[in-house]
Amino acid sequence: SNFDQLRIAWSWDTADVRVLAAHRSDARLRGAGFKATPLMVGGVLFVSTGLGQIAALDATTGRTRWVYDPESYTGGPPANVIGFQTRGVAYWSEGTNGQILFGTNDGYLVAIDARTGAPISEFGNNGRVDLTTGIPGAERGKRPQLVAGESHYVSVNSPPIVVRDVVIVGSSMTDRPNLKEWP
């Protein structure tokens, strides 16, 4: 009954706007759409952008508290033909120390301090874990060029989930048929 009275409280321009403007000459970078589901904890919205940045927004005002940019877009498109996109983040806390967990387009799992947006130095290697470790044929720094538009062997575009202090990450992966190292 009050639908006609609804008004926009605030809007937010994705942090990708700045990156796309700074890298206009890089044809590999293109907006693929904003598909993330924000996660709200304690009045703060945590969201991932298409290019894989993570932002904390004040849920009341829409003001940006911080943006963390792992620069995963610099290596080229993820291991899917869809292009740059992410769908969200996970939150984990031990007491009052909240952490945002996020899988990148270039195959890392990152942990960020929910209050400051800084990497958690004790997590993996200065805040990130390489998800390609142990995968036959997944060599960082070598572009596979197996499927048009792909640049990485492993990419994460869905949010991780934390179950009993274990982080579970789904990922997309370049298919490498006829590779002898595969069982």
C-alpha positions, 0 to 999 in steps of 0.5 A: 500500500505504500509502494508509491512512497518508496524513494532511493535512500542512496546509490553507490558507484562501483569502485571499478569505475576508477579502474576502468578509467585508469586502464582505458587502453587495456582491451581485456578490461571491460565491465561484465556487470555487477552481480554480487550479493552484498553481505551486511554485518553490524551496519556495514555492507561488504560487496565485491565488484566485477573486477574483483575489488572489495568494498565496505559501505555504510549501510545507512548512508552508502558512504564508502568506508574502504576499498581493497583492490587485489588487482587480480584484473591485471593478469587478464580475464578469469578462467571462464568465457563470461568475463570479469564478475564476482558474486560476493564475499564471506565473513568470519570472526573470532570474537571481535576480529572480523575478516572478509574472505574473497576468491579472486579472478586470478585464483587466490583466496584473500582475507581482509580485516573487516574494519580497515580493509587491510590484508590479514598478514597471518593468513597465507602469504601476507593475506592470500593463499594461492589456489593453483597450488597442487593443480597439474599444469596450473602455472602462474605467469603463463597464459594458457590461451586454451579458450578464447578470452581466458587468461587464468587456470583457476578463478573464483567468482562465487563467494567462499563459505566458512563451515566450522572454521574451514573455508570452502571455495568453489572455482572455475577452471580452464579445461585442459584435455589431452594434458598428460599430467592429468590422471 
